[in-house]
Amino acid sequence: MQYRPGDPVDWPAVRAALAGLDLDDSPAGRQRAAADYHWYSPVLAERLAGRAPDLVVRPRTQAEVLEVAAACARHRVPLTVRGGGTGNYGQCVPLCGGITLDITALRRVLRIEPGWASVEAGVLLHDLNLAARASGQQLCMWPSTERIATLGGFIAGGHSGIGSIRHGILADPGNVRRLRVATLEDPPRVLDLAGADIQKVHHAYGSNGIVLEVDVALTGFVEWQHTIALFDHYDGVLRFGLAAAADPAIDLFQLSAVERRIMPYYAGLRGRLEDRDAMFAQVSPATLPAYAALVQAHGGRLVVQGTEAELLAAGLPSATECAYNHTTLEALKSDRGVTYLQVAYPGPLDADLVARQMQRFGDEVLFHHEFSRAGGERVAFALPLVQYFDEAQLRQLIADFEADGCRIFDPHTWVLEDGGMKQVDTVQLAFKKQADPQGLMNPGKVRAWDEQVLGIAGGQLP
């Protein structure tokens, strides 16, 4: 029998089933457990306000996770899993109350071998990187929130990040090698997923299984040089980026174009750089001379270079802090009237199209672009800052970008399919029916379940 929003829960029985575990029903604890970065979106901030779990459980072992899973299945309790809470779409916000399972205590690094690491899902990406570096390795990619994000959360809600220009996106073969997942049944099953089966759980918002362990790919450690190159025009930055990304003589870990109107939002750069458009990059020391020569050949100037530690010691932000949604965060620190969109451009990126968009949108939209790889192909996408007025404005901007042939990954919805896929992932839905037969995991986030299983409109708040 499937769970429906508003079904009653026998909380005394649930508490009895979870006796001995770390439980928290304090108002502060419940609110902390419902907090993630969905406040980047004024639409989500308004519509998800006040949502919180009834109870927070902090398991200390995988065995305790299984106890929680069994109790939720037995007593029909909605369950939301959270890690570091760095997601942007309200993945950690329970729409129907219930239990939030905080997995951040499951942070053991189980094994590091050449080319891969086996870890518990609650490990911080930064801590895993430190452990990998002790073996002469590093992660292939990480989000700009590396210091506070968990690997399990990155798998459940992430797509790509710093390093994707070199290693592709998370979904590309080999980047994630195994997931160990607990089902929401009584008793729960523990499943090991490998190969294509990983996609049954990857980027599913924690809606179809509790990730316990991850085998993730590692690569050889490089002391990347963080650089800033300045250009007279933004289309020059983009044309340089296309050339640098295609140059086999240059080893890149990050390539992030930022137009000059965004530069004042970076606190560490205010007053320190000229009024120019910029390329932030991470380049291997061995290929830095080739990179610098290409900058000069495209009319730019390399004005900052150094290791991450050297830049931070000089009071400058690292290249990581000027990329992806960290730029959105930097803007929001001083301007809460800003929000953002996520725009994938048809390949290869057309710098003239971007120039036309900049002319059309004016000061309403400020651009920065990420160069990346996906499916073996070079790609580029933008996370433009938007001077926000209302939701109708966002929908019009989305329509305008789509009319230009761009694809929008909408960051202003909590519904999985509405954000990026725009269609039902039949593989994930089939796996949810097996792993979460009552529909207890993160209810309200999967439109296909609500429509095809429950017969109600998906994504509706109860």
C-alpha positions in Angstrom: 0.0 0.0 0.0 1.5 3.3 -1.1 2.0 6.3 1.2 0.0 9.4 0.4 0.7 12.8 1.8 -1.2 13.3 5.0 -1.4 9.7 6.0 -1.2 9.4 9.9 2.0 8.2 11.7 2.0 6.3 15.0 4.9 8.3 16.5 5.1 6.5 19.9 5.5 3.2 18.0 8.2 4.8 15.8 10.1 6.1 18.7 9.9 2.7 20.4 11.3 1.1 17.3 14.2 3.6 17.2 15.1 3.4 21.0 18.8 3.8 21.5 19.5 5.8 18.4 20.4 9.5 18.3 17.0 11.2 17.9 16.3 15.0 17.8 12.9 16.5 17.7 13.9 20.0 19.0 12.7 22.9 16.9 16.2 24.0 16.1 17.4 20.5 15.2 14.4 20.0 12.9 14.9 23.4 11.2 18.6 22.7 10.7 17.8 19.3 9.1 15.5 21.0 6.6 18.0 23.6 5.5 19.8 23.4 2.2 20.7 26.0 -0.5 17.3 26.2 -2.0 17.2 29.8 -0.8 19.3 30.7 -3.9 15.8 30.6 -5.5 13.3 33.1 -4.2 10.6 30.9 -5.7 11.7 27.9 -3.6 12.4 30.0 -0.6 8.8 31.1 -0.5 7.1 27.8 -1.3 9.3 25.6 1.0 9.2 28.0 4.0 8.4 26.3 7.2 8.8 22.7 6.0 10.6 20.5 8.4 10.8 16.9 9.6 9.0 15.7 12.7 12.1 13.9 13.8 15.8 13.9 13.0 17.8 10.6 13.3 21.6 10.6 13.1 22.8 7.0 12.6 26.3 6.2 13.7 26.7 3.0 11.7 25.2 1.4 8.6 23.4 -1.1 10.8 21.6 1.8 12.4 20.6 3.1 9.0 19.0 -0.3 8.3 17.1 0.0 11.7 15.7 3.3 10.5 14.8 2.0 7.1 12.9 -1.0 8.6 11.0 1.2 11.1 10.0 3.7 8.4 8.7 0.9 6.2 6.9 -0.9 9.0 5.2 2.3 10.3 4.8 4.1 7.0 6.9 7.1 7.8 8.2 9.5 5.1 12.0 9.6 5.0 14.3 12.3 3.7 18.1 11.6 3.6 20.5 14.5 3.9 24.3 15.0 3.9 25.9 18.4 4.0 22.8 20.1 2.7 24.5 21.9 -0.1 21.9 21.1 -2.8 20.0 23.9 -4.5 16.7 22.4 -5.3 15.2 21.6 -1.9 16.3 17.9 -2.0 16.8 18.0 1.8 13.4 19.7 2.5 10.7 17.2 3.5 7.4 18.1 1.9 5.5 15.7 4.2 7.4 15.8 7.5 8.4 12.4 8.7 12.0 11.5 9.5 15.2 13.2 8.2 18.1 10.8 8.2 21.3 12.7 8.7 24.1 10.5 7.4 27.1 12.8 8.1 28.4 10.5 10.9 28.9 7.7 8.3 32.2 9.2 7.0 34.7 6.4 7.1 37.3 6.1 4.3 37.2 2.3 3.9 39.9 1.7 1.3 42.1 3.7 -1.1 43.6 1.9 -4.0 45.3 3.1 -7.2 42.5 4.7 -9.2 39.7 4.5 -6.7 38.4 4.9 -3.1 35.7 3.1 -1.2 34.0 5.3 1.4 30.9 5.7 3.4 28.4 8.1 1.9 28.6 10.8 4.6 32.3 11.5 4.1 33.1 15.2 3.3 34.6 15.6 -0.2 37.4 17.7 1.3 38.3 15.0 3.8 38.3 12.4 1.1 40.5 14.5 -1.1 43.0 14.9 1.8 43.0 11.1 2.3 43.5 10.6 -1.4 46.4 13.1 -1.6 48.2 11.1 1.1 48.4 8.3 -1.5 49.4 10.7 -4.3 45.9 10.9 -5.7 42.9 13.2 -5.8 39.2 13.1 -6.7 38.4 13.5 -10.4 35.9 16.2 -9.7 34.1 18.0 -6.9 31.6 20.8 -6.5 32.6 24.3 -5.5 31.2 23.4 -2.1 33.9 20.7 -1.6 34.6 21.7 2.0 31.1 21.1 3.3 29.5 18.7 0.8 29.3 15.0 1.3 30.0 12.5 -1.4 26.6 10.8 -1.0 24.9 14.1 -1.5 27.0 14.9 -4.5 25.9 11.6 -6.1 22.3 12.0 -5.2 21.9 15.6 -6.4 25.0 16.6 -8.3 25.9 16.6 -12.0 29.4 17.9 -12.5 31.9 20.2 -11.0 35.5 21.3 -10.8 37.5 18.8 -12.8 34.7 18.0 -15.3 36.6 19.6 -18.1 39.2 16.8 -17.6 37.1 13.9 -16.4 33.5 14.5 -17.6 30.4 14.5 -15.6 29.4 12.2 -12.7 27.2 10.1 -15.0 30.1 9.3 -17.4 31.3 5.7 -17.2 34.0 5.1 -14.6 33.6 8.2 -12.4 31.4 6.3 -10.0 32.2 2.6 -9.8 29.8 1.2 -7.2 27.0 2.3 -5.0 25.8 0.3 -2.0 22.2 1.1 -1.4 19.6 0.2 1.3 16.0 -0.2 0.3 13.1 1.1 2.3 11.5 -2.2 3.2 11.1 -4.3 6.4 13.6 -5.9 6.4 15.6 -3.7 4.1 17.8 -5.2 1.4 21.4 -4.0 0.8 22.2 -3.8 -3.0 25.5 -3.2 -4.7 25.0 -1.3 -8.0 27.7 -1.1 -10.6 28.1 -0.1 -14.2 24.9 1.2 -15.8 22.9 0.2 -12.7 24.4 3.2 -10.9 22.2 5.5 -12.9 19.2 4.0 -11.2 20.1 6.0 -8.1 22.4 8.8 -9.4 20.8 12.2 -9.4 17.5 10.9 -8.1 17.3 13.3 -5.1 17.5 10.4 -2.6 14.1 9.2 -3.8 14.8 5.5 -4.4 17.3 4.1 -2.0 19.6 5.1 0.9 23.2 5.4 -0.4 25.5 3.7 2.2 28.8 3.4 0.4 30.4 4.8 -2.8 33.4 3.6 -4.9 34.6 6.7 -6.6 37.3 7.2 -9.2 40.6 8.9 -8.3 43.3 10.3 -10.5 47.0 11.3 -9.9 47.5 14.3 -7.7 48.4 17.6 -9.4 49.3 20.8 -7.6 47.1 22.8 -10.0 48.0 26.4 -10.7 45.0 28.7 -10.1 45.1 31.5 -12.7 43.2 34.6 -13.7 43.5 36.0 -17.3 41.9 39.3 -18.3 40.4 40.2 -21.7 39.0 43.3 -23.2 35.7 41.7 -24.3 33.6 38.7 -23.0 33.4 37.1 -26.5 37.2 37.1 -26.4 37.1 35.2 -23.2 34.7 32.6 -24.7 36.8 32.3 -27.9 39.9 31.7 -25.8 38.0 29.2 -23.7 37.1 27.2 -26.8 40.7 27.2 -28.0 42.1 26.2 -24.6 39.6 23.4 -24.1 40.4 22.0 -27.5 44.2 22.3 -27.1 45.7 18.8 -26.3 48.9 20.5 -25.1 47.1 22.1 -22.2 46.1 20.1 -19.1 43.1 21.8 -17.5 41.1 21.1 -14.3 38.8 24.1 -14.5 38.0 26.8 -17.1 35.4 29.4 -16.0 34.6 32.5 -17.9 33.2 35.5 -16.0 32.1 38.8 -17.4 33.2 42.0 -15.8 29.9 43.0 -14.3 30.1 40.0 -11.9 33.7 40.8 -10.8 32.7 43.2 -7.9 30.8 40.4 -6.2 34.0 38.6 -5.5 35.1 40.2 -2.2 38.7 39.2 -2.6 39.0 40.9 -6.0 37.3 44.2 -5.4 39.6 47.0 -6.4 42.4 44.5 -7.2 41.7 43.8 -10.9 41.1 46.1 -13.8 37.6 46.5 -15.3 38.0 43.5 -17.6 36.3 40.2 -18.4 38.1 37.2 -16.9 38.9 33.5 -17.3 39.5 31.7 -14.1 41.4 28.4 -14.6 43.2 25.6 -12.9 46.2 24.5 -15.1 48.9 21.9 -14.6 52.3 23.4 -13.9 53.8 21.5 -16.8 51.4 23.1 -19.3 51.2 26.5 -17.8 53.6 28.1 -20.3 51.5 26.8 -23.2 48.4 28.2 -21.5 50.0 31.6 -20.9 51.1 31.7 -24.6 47.5 31.0 -25.7 46.2 33.7 -23.5 48.6 36.2 -25.1 47.8 35.0 -28.6 44.1 35.7 -27.9 44.8 39.3 -26.7 44.6 38.5 -23.0 47.0 38.9 -20.0 47.7 36.4 -17.3 47.6 38.5 -14.2 47.3 36.0 -11.3 48.9 32.5 -11.0 49.7 30.4 -8.0 48.7 27.4 -6.0 45.4 27.5 -4.1 47.3 28.0 -0.8 49.4 30.9 -2.3 46.3 32.7 -3.6 44.5 32.4 -0.3 47.6 33.6 1.6 47.6 36.7 -0.7 43.9 37.4 0.2 42.8 36.3 -3.3 40.0 33.8 -3.9 41.0 30.5 -5.4 39.7 29.7 -8.9 37.2 27.3 -7.3 35.6 30.1 -5.5 34.9 31.9 -8.8 33.2 29.0 -10.5 29.8 27.2 -10.8 27.3 28.2 -8.1 29.9 29.5 -5.8 29.6 32.7 -7.9 25.9 32.7 -7.1 26.7 32.5 -3.4 29.3 35.3 -3.6 26.7 37.5 -5.3 24.0 36.7 -2.7 26.3 37.7 0.1 25.9 41.3 -0.9 22.8 41.3 -3.1 19.8 39.3 -2.1 17.9 40.5 -5.1 19.9 38.2 -7.3 19.0 34.6 -8.4 20.2 32.4 -11.2 19.5 30.0 -14.0 21.3 27.0 -15.4 21.7 27.0 -19.2 23.3 24.3 -21.4 24.3 25.6 -24.8 24.3 23.6 -28.0 27.8 22.6 -29.0 30.1 24.0 -30.0 29.5 27.1 -28.0 28.6 30.1 -30.2 30.3 33.2 -28.8 28.2 35.4 -31.1 25.0 33.9 -29.7 26.1 34.8 -26.2 26.9 38.3 -27.4 23.4 38.7 -28.8 21.9 37.4 -25.5 24.0 39.9 -23.5 22.7 42.7 -25.8 19.1 41.5 -25.5 19.0 41.0 -21.7 21.1 44.0 -20.7 21.6 44.4 -17.0 18.9 41.9 -16.2 21.2 38.9 -16.8 24.9 38.7 -15.9 26.9 35.9 -17.5 29.5 33.3 -16.5 30.2 30.1 -18.4 31.8 26.8 -17.5 33.7 24.7 -20.0 33.3 21.0 -19.4 33.0 17.5 -21.0 30.1 15.2 -21.1 29.8 11.9 -22.9 33.3 12.5 -24.3 32.3 15.8 -26.0 33.3 19.3 -25.1 30.4 21.3 -23.8 29.7 24.7 -22.2 27.0 25.9 -19.9 26.1 29.1 -18.1 24.8 29.8 -14.6 23.8 33.4 -15.3 22.9 35.7 -12.4 19.4 37.3 -12.8 18.2 40.5 -11.2 15.0 39.0 -9.9 11.6 40.6 -10.1 9.1 37.7 -10.1 8.5 34.2 -11.3 6.9 35.3 -14.5 10.2 37.0 -15.4 12.1 33.8 -14.8 9.6 31.8 -17.0 10.0 34.4 -19.8 13.8 34.2 -19.6 13.7 30.5 -19.7 11.5 30.7 -22.8 13.9 33.1 -24.4 16.9 30.9 -23.8 15.1 27.9 -25.1 14.1 29.8 -28.3 17.9 30.2 -28.8 18.3 26.5 -28.8 19.6 26.3 -25.2 18.4 23.7 -22.7 17.4 24.9 -19.2 18.0 23.0 -16.0 15.4 24.8 -13.9 16.7 25.6 -10.4 13.3 27.0 -9.3 11.5 23.7 -8.9 11.8 20.8 -6.4 10.4 18.3 -8.8 13.1 16.0 -10.2 11.8 15.8 -13.8 10.9 19.4 -14.0 14.4 20.5 -13.1 16.5 18.9 -15.8 15.2 15.8 -17.5 11.8 17.2 -18.6 10.7 13.6 -19.0 10.2 10.4 -17.0 13.3 8.4 -16.2 11.7 5.0 -16.6 14.8 3.2 -15.2 14.8 5.2 -12.0 11.0 4.9 -11.6 11.2 1.1 -12.1 14.0 0.9 -9.4 11.9 3.1 -7.0 9.1 0.6 -7.3 11.5 -2.1 -6.1 13.6 -0.2 -3.6 10.8 2.0 -2.1 7.6 0.2 -2.8 5.5 2.4 -0.5 6.8 5.6 -1.9 8.1 6.9 1.4 11.4 8.4 0.2 11.3 12.1 -0.3 7.6 12.1 -1.3 6.5 14.9 -3.7 9.8 15.2 -5.5 9.2 12.6 -8.3 6.4 13.5 -10.7 6.3 10.1 -12.3 5.5 8.4 -9.0 2.8 10.8 -8.1 1.2 10.6 -11.5 1.7 7.0 -12.5 1.5 5.3 -9.2 -0.7 7.6 -7.0 -2.7 9.1 -9.8 -2.2 12.7 -8.5 -0.5 15.7 -10.0 3.2 15.5 -9.2 5.1 18.0 -7.2 2.1 19.3 -5.3 2.6 20.3 -1.7 0.2 18.5 0.6 
